[in-house]
């Protein structure tokens, strides 16, 4: 009698263990299928919003992308290396972004001729805008949101120059 009870308990323990393993396997399969489906959905939403022109991260898609051929592009490299103090993060330490900024200019734009020769004298204004935008981000935010930061800098430059002849901002920063 005692031997039968032990055997029943052992058999019950083995059945419970087997059910736990099956549950873990099915949960893993479900997680993989749900995560891949959510990635596909996010991609689809992004594609649709790009086609319709809906805002992404607070900036309209039309401002984020402008098609200009390389033959019609001039590049203005902002003079000097920038050292930008970033907003203090959770660690409470001071962090900096060190690097350079370049602007892509549309040579076919009507305002290009007005600003082309004087862009070097505008470096102070450009640097001020870059400092202003980058200074609002922590080091972690700056690393992970570079496209948003570039779009924000571009929007402020276009607003300041009251023109869209600057169509893209590129930068190369190291963070410490």
C-alpha positions in Angstrom: 0.0 0.0 0.0 2.8 2.4 1.0 4.7 1.5 -2.2 1.7 2.2 -4.4 1.2 5.7 -2.8 4.9 6.6 -3.4 4.6 5.4 -7.0 1.4 7.4 -7.5 3.1 10.5 -6.1 6.2 10.0 -8.2 4.0 9.5 -11.3 2.0 12.6 -10.5 5.2 14.6 -10.0 6.5 13.4 -13.4 3.2 14.4 -15.1 3.3 17.9 -13.5 6.9 18.3 -14.6 6.0 17.3 -18.1 3.1 19.7 -18.2 5.4 22.5 -17.0 7.9 21.8 -19.7 5.1 21.8 -22.4 3.8 25.1 -20.9 7.3 26.7 -21.2 7.8 25.5 -24.7 4.3 26.8 -25.8 4.9 30.2 -24.1 8.3 30.6 -25.9 6.6 29.8 -29.3 3.9 32.3 -28.5 6.4 35.0 -27.6 8.3 34.5 -30.8 5.2 34.7 -33.0 3.8 37.7 -31.2 7.0 39.7 -31.3 7.6 39.1 -35.0 3.9 40.0 -35.7 4.3 43.2 -33.7 7.5 44.1 -35.6 5.7 43.6 -38.9 2.8 45.7 -37.7 5.1 48.6 -36.6 6.8 48.4 -40.0 3.5 48.5 -41.8 2.3 51.5 -39.7 5.5 53.4 -40.5 5.2 52.7 -44.2 1.6 53.9 -44.2 2.4 57.0 -42.3 5.2 57.8 -44.7 2.9 57.5 -47.6 0.1 59.5 -46.0 2.5 62.1 -44.5 1.4 61.6 -40.9 3.7 62.9 -38.1 6.3 60.6 -36.7 7.9 61.5 -33.4 6.3 65.0 -33.6 7.8 65.9 -37.0 5.9 65.6 -40.3 7.3 63.0 -42.7 7.6 65.6 -45.4 10.1 67.5 -43.3 12.1 64.4 -42.5 12.7 63.3 -46.0 13.4 65.4 -49.1 14.6 63.8 -52.3 17.6 65.7 -53.7 20.0 64.1 -56.1 23.7 64.0 -55.2 24.4 66.1 -58.3 22.3 68.9 -56.8 23.8 68.6 -53.3 26.4 70.8 -51.8 27.8 70.0 -48.3 28.6 72.6 -45.8 30.9 71.4 -43.0 30.4 73.5 -39.9 33.9 74.8 -38.9 35.6 73.3 -35.9 35.0 70.5 -33.5 32.0 70.9 -31.2 32.0 70.0 -27.5 28.4 70.1 -26.4 27.4 69.7 -22.7 24.4 67.3 -22.5 21.6 67.3 -20.0 22.4 65.3 -16.8 21.1 61.8 -16.8 20.1 59.4 -14.0 23.7 59.0 -13.0 24.0 62.7 -12.2 27.4 63.0 -14.0 28.3 65.6 -16.6 28.4 64.2 -20.2 29.5 65.7 -23.5 29.0 65.1 -27.2 32.2 65.8 -29.1 32.2 65.9 -32.9 31.3 67.7 -36.1 28.2 68.7 -38.0 27.5 68.8 -41.8 24.6 70.3 -43.7 23.3 69.1 -47.1 22.2 72.0 -49.3 20.0 71.8 -52.3 21.8 73.7 -55.1 18.6 74.0 -57.2 16.7 75.7 -54.4 15.9 79.4 -55.1 17.5 80.4 -51.7 20.7 78.6 -52.2 22.3 81.4 -54.2 21.4 83.9 -51.4 23.2 81.8 -48.7 25.8 79.8 -50.5 28.6 82.3 -50.3 27.8 83.3 -46.7 27.3 79.9 -45.1 30.7 80.0 -43.4 29.7 83.2 -41.7 26.5 81.5 -40.4 28.5 78.8 -38.5 27.8 80.6 -35.2 24.0 80.5 -35.7 24.2 76.9 -36.8 26.3 75.9 -33.8 23.9 77.7 -31.5 21.0 75.7 -32.8 22.9 72.4 -32.5 24.0 73.3 -29.0 20.4 74.2 -28.1 18.9 71.0 -29.4 21.6 68.6 -28.2 21.7 70.1 -24.8 18.1 69.0 -24.2 19.1 65.3 -24.3 20.9 63.1 -21.9 23.8 61.0 -23.1 21.6 57.9 -23.4 18.8 59.8 -25.2 21.3 61.3 -27.6 22.8 57.9 -28.5 19.4 56.3 -29.1 17.5 59.2 -30.8 20.0 60.5 -33.4 17.4 60.6 -36.2 15.0 62.6 -34.0 17.7 65.0 -33.0 18.8 65.5 -36.6 15.2 66.2 -37.6 14.8 68.6 -34.8 18.0 70.5 -35.7 16.9 70.5 -39.4 13.5 71.9 -38.5 15.0 74.7 -36.4 17.6 75.5 -39.1 14.9 75.7 -41.8 12.8 77.9 -39.5 15.8 80.2 -38.7 16.8 80.5 -42.4 13.1 80.7 -43.4 13.9 78.2 -46.2 14.2 74.6 -47.0 17.5 74.8 -49.0 19.1 73.0 -46.1 17.5 69.6 -46.5 19.6 67.3 -44.3 21.7 67.4 -41.1 24.5 64.9 -40.5 26.7 64.6 -37.5 29.4 62.5 -36.1 29.5 62.7 -32.3 31.4 60.7 -29.6 29.7 60.7 -26.2 31.4 60.7 -22.9 
